[in-house]
């Protein structure tokens, strides 16, 4: 099977499988991207005037992925990844209630466990009725449909348990917690890993 933006995808996929199995692939693993010769003569999609829309306007995100993939050469094991971007709006701490502010190039997540004494971590769950969880599901469904036969849809980077804990708690408080209450940190880390697995199963089920 080839992909529209990666005609030698089947060959590259076999090299990935061999690499993960610890087998020789005849050369070093290599991923190269470059501007594509003979790319369509078309301008990139116009940026939405509202900054947040650059990360949430699905029509724009679809156009951006098409433009980037159709104008890029994917050599070796490089391959096109359909993505909505990673400014932090579709990550575990935001699903659990942390506010996020979206900027032109990234986002900023604010902690919510800011009291000196941390809460019971298992009392905080994913808000599956919340705006950002619902958007993440819609984004992944769009990714699965738009990438079919063209590229590989990404589940996104939604926060390992250590990163999530630092977002929920704040870096400085978490550093103190590591010294003052390491058992709480371990318990929170394990709980967040369980949530991560739950989110991964949901996301992977959409894009697989």
Secondary structure, 3 states (H helix, E strand, C coil): CCECCECCHHHHHHHHHHHHCCCCCCCCCCEEEEECCCCCCCCCCCCCCCCCHHHHCHHHHHHHHHHHHHCEEEEECCCCEECCCCCCCCCHHHHCCCCEEECCCCEEECCCCCCCCCCCHHHCCCCCCCHHHHHHHHHHHHHHHHHCCCCEECCCCCCCHHHHHHHHHCHHHHHHHHHHCHHHHHHHHHHHHHHHHHHHHHHHHHHC
